[in-house]
Amino acid sequence: MRSSIPKVLHPLLSKPMILYVLEAVKALDPERTIVVVGRGAEDVKEALKGEELVFVLQQQQLGTGHAVMQARAHLDGFSGTTLVLYGDTPLLRAETLKELLDLHHREGATLTLMTALLPDPIGYGRILRDARGELVEIVEDREAKERDLQDVKEVNGGVYAFKTPFLLSALEELRPSKAKGEYYLTDLVAVARRRGEKVLGFRAPDPTEILGVNTRAELAAAQRVLASRIAERWMSEGVTIEAPETVIIEPEVQIGQDTVIRPFCYLRGSTIIGRRCTIGPHVEIVDSRLADEVTVRFACYITESVLEKGTTVGPFSHLRPGAHLEEGAKVGNFVEVKKSRLGRGTKANHLAYIGDALVGEGVNIGAGTITCNYDGFRKHPTVIGDRAFIGSNVALVAPVKVGEGALVGAGSVITKDVPPGALGVGRARQRNLKRWVAKWMRRKREG
């Protein structure tokens, strides 16, 4: 990965890849989950804080078999099934793991491992079967080249179900490889065959599930698969996604029926989107709540905000944390809203900044209006009453209040409260200086 970050903590759709593996395992309701950590162990523990896990340290990284050896003390006396997985296979599904375990228990197998058919098996151990189709050997990729096994497309998926007593005793027979001095878990297949134990291969219905992540390119490929799965799920539940290959929807996002997601949208975090909304194109929404029939137009960024029914945002709008638009409110192009509440039917259609403000119902906020909420030391509030009219290019210097039904003239700098129903004007009297331009041009020519 060429990274200072432990591989399993690299994010996919904003979640560390190991969390996808752990979530799939958690759905099986295991008695205990053991995580073997090595490089970056403390970072991994910190990232998984709060999960019910047992951590085991692999001080030296001497292979997959050696990693499992470190967990032996936590498996002693356990007579059930031990499932072993890699932490860098985030595409595994709980349903597939359950199918593997069902086969393992139904057939009374000692060892069942997951396999897959890959069109390009390079980098994966090959599965060899005998004439009866029984699994007899796993051949590592390097050895497969030497033995001319390039036509074998069935590969080892790196997921194993063991009878635990067999696993514990068989680990004692593992020997380090001559090439790298590592202990390979795959060698337990040969141990089981020598002992006459039943070994099964369970072929994953979707070969992408076994794909590991070892490079940035593979990380991107895994994210594409996850994003595609999520998009397919929402489309099956009644959401229109016009160009799903361009859309990223993170796992915790919720979307209502008949909502339309247009191209190049990124829906992140705990975002909830209601029914019959239209989102995009080119929109990013983070940890926000949108009610029914909300429209978010081109090139908007919305984070930690609330949009009530029938609100419209954009194009080119920025809703920062704490923005709350009540029913029917409109925020238009190049408008920024931060920690402010806009009442029902209020409009700020263009070129405005609204920060730390409480704006009533039916208010018109003209182009170029800003709330001057920061004095260099503290933030101050602006309050605008119902049905007030704020003209263009107005600066409201907080703390300040504009009363219900008041009007603020264009170009005003308002530093004092405007009473309800009053006209507030705060600008210098206009002066027209005759022939001033001609004199100015003459001076300019003369240098």
C-alpha positions in Angstrom: 0.0 0.0 0.0 3.0 2.3 0.5 1.4 3.8 3.5 2.0 4.6 7.2 -1.6 3.5 7.8 -2.1 -0.2 8.7 -3.6 -1.8 5.6 -6.9 -3.0 7.2 -7.6 0.6 8.3 -7.6 2.1 4.9 -11.2 3.4 4.3 -13.8 2.1 1.9 -16.8 4.4 1.8 -15.4 6.2 4.9 -15.1 2.9 6.9 -12.0 0.9 7.6 -12.0 -2.2 5.5 -11.7 -4.5 8.5 -15.0 -3.2 9.8 -16.7 -4.8 6.7 -15.2 -8.2 7.6 -16.2 -7.8 11.3 -19.8 -6.8 10.4 -20.1 -9.9 8.2 -18.8 -12.1 11.1 -21.0 -10.3 13.7 -24.1 -11.3 11.7 -23.2 -14.9 12.4 -23.5 -14.3 16.2 -20.1 -15.9 17.1 -19.3 -16.8 20.7 -16.0 -14.9 20.5 -14.2 -12.8 17.8 -10.4 -12.8 17.9 -8.4 -10.2 16.0 -4.8 -10.9 15.4 -2.8 -7.7 15.1 0.7 -7.0 14.1 2.1 -3.8 12.4 0.2 -0.8 13.7 -1.5 -2.9 16.4 -2.3 0.1 18.6 -3.9 2.0 15.7 -6.0 -1.0 14.8 -7.2 -1.4 18.5 -8.0 2.3 18.7 -10.0 2.2 15.4 -12.0 -0.9 16.7 -12.6 0.5 20.2 -16.0 -0.3 21.4 -16.3 -3.5 19.5 -16.6 -6.8 21.5 -13.2 -8.2 20.4 -10.3 -10.1 21.8 -7.0 -8.8 20.5 -3.9 -11.0 20.0 -0.5 -9.7 19.0 1.6 -11.3 16.3 4.9 -9.9 17.2 6.7 -11.2 14.1 4.8 -11.6 10.9 5.6 -15.2 9.9 2.6 -16.1 7.8 -1.1 -17.0 8.1 -0.5 -20.2 10.0 1.7 -18.3 12.5 -1.0 -15.7 13.0 -3.5 -18.3 13.9 -1.0 -19.9 16.3 -1.1 -16.7 18.4 -4.7 -17.3 19.1 -4.4 -20.8 20.5 -4.7 -19.8 24.1 -8.2 -18.4 23.4 -9.3 -21.5 21.6 -8.2 -24.1 24.1 -11.2 -26.1 25.4 -13.5 -24.9 22.7 -15.1 -27.7 20.8 -17.1 -25.8 18.2 -16.3 -24.4 14.8 -13.5 -21.8 14.3 -13.9 -19.6 11.3 -10.7 -17.9 10.0 -10.8 -14.9 7.7 -8.4 -12.3 6.4 -8.9 -8.7 7.6 -8.4 -7.3 4.0 -11.3 -9.0 2.3 -14.1 -6.4 2.7 -16.4 -7.7 0.1 -17.4 -10.9 2.0 -21.1 -11.1 2.7 -22.6 -12.6 5.9 -25.0 -14.7 3.7 -22.0 -16.4 2.0 -20.3 -17.1 5.2 -23.5 -18.7 6.6 -23.7 -20.9 3.5 -20.2 -22.1 4.0 -20.8 -22.9 7.7 -24.1 -24.7 6.8 -22.3 -26.9 4.3 -19.5 -27.5 6.9 -21.9 -28.7 9.6 -24.3 -30.5 7.3 -21.5 -32.6 5.8 -19.6 -33.1 9.0 -16.4 -31.7 7.5 -13.2 -31.2 9.5 -12.1 -28.4 7.2 -14.1 -26.4 4.7 -12.6 -23.6 2.8 -14.0 -21.0 0.4 -13.0 -21.1 -3.2 -13.8 -19.0 -6.3 -13.4 -19.1 -10.0 -11.4 -16.2 -11.3 -10.7 -15.4 -14.9 -7.3 -14.1 -13.9 -6.0 -16.2 -10.9 -2.6 -14.6 -10.8 -1.6 -14.0 -7.1 -3.9 -16.6 -5.6 -3.3 -20.1 -4.5 -4.8 -22.7 -6.9 -7.3 -25.4 -5.9 -6.5 -28.9 -7.2 -9.2 -31.6 -7.2 -9.0 -35.2 -8.0 -11.1 -37.1 -10.6 -14.0 -37.3 -8.1 -13.9 -33.5 -7.6 -12.6 -33.7 -4.1 -10.2 -31.0 -3.0 -6.7 -32.5 -2.6 -4.3 -29.6 -2.5 -3.7 -25.8 -2.5 -0.8 -24.8 -4.6 0.7 -21.3 -4.0 0.9 -18.9 -6.9 4.7 -19.1 -7.2 4.6 -22.9 -7.3 1.7 -22.9 -9.7 3.9 -21.2 -12.3 6.6 -23.7 -11.8 4.2 -26.6 -12.1 2.4 -25.1 -15.2 -0.9 -24.8 -13.4 -1.8 -21.5 -15.1 -5.0 -23.0 -16.6 -6.4 -23.7 -13.1 -9.0 -20.9 -12.5 -10.3 -22.1 -9.1 -8.5 -20.3 -6.3 -8.3 -20.2 -2.5 -10.6 -17.6 -1.0 -8.8 -17.4 2.3 -11.9 -18.3 4.4 -11.7 -21.5 6.5 -14.0 -23.3 8.8 -12.3 -25.8 11.2 -13.3 -28.2 13.8 -11.4 -26.5 16.6 -9.8 -29.6 18.1 -8.4 -30.5 14.7 -7.1 -26.9 14.2 -5.3 -26.8 17.5 -3.6 -30.2 17.0 -2.8 -29.6 13.3 -1.1 -26.3 14.0 1.6 -28.3 15.8 2.5 -30.0 12.5 3.0 -26.8 10.5 6.6 -26.2 9.4 8.1 -23.0 8.0 8.4 -22.9 4.2 11.9 -23.2 2.7 11.4 -20.1 0.5 10.3 -17.5 3.1 10.4 -19.2 6.4 6.7 -18.6 7.0 4.0 -20.9 8.3 1.1 -21.2 5.8 -2.5 -22.0 6.9 -3.0 -23.7 3.5 -0.7 -26.5 4.6 -3.5 -27.7 7.0 -5.3 -29.1 3.9 -2.4 -31.6 3.5 -2.5 -32.4 7.2 -6.2 -33.1 7.1 -5.8 -35.3 4.0 -3.0 -37.3 5.7 -5.2 -37.9 8.7 -8.1 -39.0 6.5 -10.3 -36.1 7.6 -13.1 -34.7 5.4 -12.0 -31.6 3.5 -14.6 -29.6 1.5 -14.3 -26.6 -0.9 -17.3 -24.2 -0.9 -17.3 -22.2 -4.1 -18.4 -18.6 -3.5 -21.4 -17.7 -5.7 -19.9 -14.2 -6.4 -16.1 -14.4 -7.0 -15.6 -10.8 -6.1 -16.3 -11.7 -2.4 -12.9 -13.3 -2.0 -10.9 -10.4 -3.5 -8.2 -9.1 -1.1 -6.8 -5.6 -1.0 -3.1 -5.2 -1.3 -2.7 -2.1 -3.5 -4.3 1.3 -3.9 -5.7 0.1 -7.2 -7.3 -2.9 -5.5 -8.7 -0.6 -2.8 -10.4 1.5 -5.5 -11.7 -1.7 -7.2 -13.2 -2.9 -3.9 -14.9 0.4 -3.4 -16.4 0.3 -6.8 -17.9 -3.2 -6.0 -19.3 -2.0 -2.6 -20.8 1.2 -4.2 -22.4 -0.9 -7.0 -24.0 -3.3 -4.4 -25.4 -0.3 -2.5 -26.7 1.4 -5.6 -28.4 -1.9 -6.8 -30.0 -2.3 -3.4 -31.6 1.2 -3.5 -32.7 0.8 -7.1 -34.4 -2.5 -6.1 -36.3 -0.5 -3.3 -37.7 2.1 -5.6 -34.9 4.8 -5.9 -34.0 6.0 -9.4 -30.2 6.4 -9.8 -29.6 7.7 -13.3 -25.9 6.8 -13.6 -25.1 4.4 -10.8 -21.5 3.9 -11.9 -20.9 7.6 -11.0 -22.7 7.7 -7.6 -21.3 6.9 -4.2 -23.8 6.1 -1.4 -22.3 5.1 1.9 -23.6 2.1 3.9 -25.5 4.0 6.6 -27.4 6.3 4.2 -31.2 5.9 4.0 -33.3 6.9 0.9 -37.0 7.1 0.3 -39.0 5.7 -2.6 -39.3 7.6 -5.9 -36.3 9.8 -5.1 -34.1 10.5 -8.1 -30.3 10.6 -7.6 -28.7 12.2 -10.6 -25.1 11.7 -11.8 -22.0 12.3 -9.7 -23.6 12.5 -6.3 -21.9 11.5 -3.0 -24.2 10.7 -0.1 -22.2 10.1 3.1 -22.4 9.3 6.8 -25.8 9.1 8.5 -27.7 11.0 5.8 -31.4 10.4 5.5 -33.3 11.4 2.3 -37.1 11.3 2.1 -39.5 10.3 -0.7 -39.8 12.0 -4.1 -36.6 14.1 -3.7 -34.3 15.1 -6.6 -30.6 15.2 -5.8 -28.0 16.5 -8.1 -26.1 16.3 -10.3 -22.7 16.9 -8.7 -24.0 17.1 -5.1 -22.3 16.0 -1.8 -24.5 15.5 1.3 -23.0 14.5 4.7 -24.8 13.6 7.9 -27.9 15.5 7.0 -31.6 14.9 7.1 -33.8 15.7 4.1 -37.6 15.4 4.3 -39.9 14.5 1.4 -40.0 16.4 -1.9 -36.7 18.2 -1.4 -34.8 19.4 -4.4 -31.0 19.9 -4.3 -29.7 21.3 -7.6 -26.3 21.3 -9.3 -23.1 21.5 -7.4 -24.2 21.8 -3.8 -22.4 20.8 -0.6 -24.6 20.1 2.5 -23.3 18.9 5.8 -25.0 18.3 9.2 -28.1 20.2 8.1 -31.9 19.7 8.1 -34.1 20.3 5.1 -37.8 20.1 5.7 -40.5 19.1 3.2 -40.5 20.9 -0.2 -37.3 22.9 0.3 -35.1 23.8 -2.6 -31.3 24.3 -2.5 -28.9 25.4 -5.3 -27.4 25.5 -7.7 -24.0 26.2 -6.1 -25.2 26.4 -2.5 -23.3 25.5 0.7 -25.2 24.5 3.8 -22.8 24.2 6.7 -23.4 22.5 10.1 -26.5 23.7 11.8 -28.4 24.9 8.8 -32.1 24.2 9.1 -34.5 25.1 6.3 -38.2 24.9 7.2 -40.9 23.7 4.8 -40.8 25.4 1.4 -37.7 27.5 2.1 -35.4 28.2 -0.8 -31.7 28.8 -0.9 -30.3 29.6 -4.3 -27.1 30.0 -6.2 -24.0 31.0 -4.4 -25.7 31.1 -1.0 -24.0 29.9 2.2 -25.9 29.1 5.3 -24.3 28.2 8.6 -25.9 27.5 12.0 -29.1 29.3 11.0 -32.8 28.5 10.7 -34.8 29.8 7.8 -38.6 29.8 8.3 -41.3 28.5 6.1 -41.3 29.9 2.6 -38.3 32.1 3.2 -36.1 32.8 0.2 -32.4 33.6 -0.2 -32.2 33.1 -3.9 -28.6 34.3 -4.7 -25.3 35.6 -3.5 -25.8 35.7 0.3 -24.2 34.6 3.5 -26.5 33.7 6.5 -24.6 32.7 9.6 -25.8 32.4 13.3 -29.2 33.7 12.3 -32.8 33.0 13.1 -35.0 34.0 10.1 -38.8 34.0 10.3 -41.4 32.9 7.8 -41.9 34.4 4.4 -38.7 36.5 4.5 -37.0 37.8 1.3 -33.3 38.0 1.5 -31.9 40.0 -1.4 -28.7 39.3 -3.5 -25.5 40.2 -1.8 -26.9 40.2 1.7 -24.6 39.0 4.5 -24.9 38.6 8.3 -21.7 40.0 9.8 -21.7 37.5 12.7 -18.0 37.6 13.7 -16.3 40.6 15.4 -12.9 38.9 15.5 -13.5 37.5 19.0 -17.0 36.0 19.2 -20.0 35.0 17.0 -23.2 37.1 17.4 -26.8 36.3 16.3 -29.0 38.0 13.8 -32.8 37.8 14.2 -35.1 38.6 11.3 -38.9 38.6 11.9 -41.6 37.1 9.8 -42.3 38.6 6.3 -39.4 41.1 6.6 -37.9 42.2 3.3 -34.1 42.6 3.1 -32.9 44.5 0.0 -29.9 43.7 -2.1 -26.3 44.2 -0.9 -27.2 44.6 2.8 -24.8 44.0 5.7 -26.5 43.1 8.9 -23.9 43.7 11.7 -24.7 41.4 14.5 -26.0 41.4 17.1 -29.0 42.9 15.5 -32.8 42.4 15.0 -35.0 43.2 12.1 -38.6 43.2 13.2 -41.7 41.5 11.7 -42.7 43.1 8.4 -39.8 45.5 8.4 -38.0 46.5 5.2 -34.3 47.1 4.9 -33.2 49.3 1.9 -30.7 48.1 -0.6 -27.1 48.8 0.1 -27.6 49.4 3.8 -25.2 48.6 6.6 -27.6 47.9 9.6 -25.9 48.3 13.0 -29.1 49.0 15.1 -32.3 47.1 15.5 -35.1 47.8 12.9 -38.5 47.9 14.6 -41.4 45.9 13.2 -43.0 47.5 10.1 -40.2 50.1 9.8 -37.9 51.0 6.9 -34.3 50.6 7.8 -31.8 52.5 5.7 -28.1 52.8 6.6 -26.1 54.4 3.7 -24.4 57.7 2.9 -26.3 60.3 0.9 -25.4 60.2 -2.8 -23.3 63.0 -4.3 -22.8 63.6 -8.0 -19.6 65.6 -8.8 -19.9 67.3 -12.2 -17.1 67.0 -14.7 -15.1 64.9 -12.2 -14.4 62.1 -14.7 -13.0 64.5 -17.3 -10.5 65.9 -14.8 -9.6 62.4 -13.6 -8.9 61.3 -17.2 -6.8 64.4 -17.9 -4.6 63.7 -14.9 -4.3 60.1 -15.9 -3.1 61.1 -19.5 -0.6 63.5 -18.0 0.9 60.8 -15.9 
